[in-house]
Amino acid sequence: MVRGPLGAWRIYVTLGDLYQATRRADQARTSFGTALQLLNFIAASAPEALGRSTLDSEKVRSLEQRLS
């Protein structure tokens, strides 16, 4: 079972991928946005160096690109 934001952001990315594959762009964007919000929450809750590395990660950049 996935608990909390640490696992939930991955579920939202997967859900966004599914929506994107089925041409449901608005729902995909919403799911990717939720995943990004969760990653920002995780980064804010973590020690400074870990939070900074989370926000500088490839996954965050990929989500930001999907939202633009």
ABEGO torsion letter per residue (X at the ends): XBBEAAAAAAAAAAAAAAAAAAGBAAAAAAAAAAAAAAAAAAAAABBAAAAAAAAABAAAAAAAAAAX
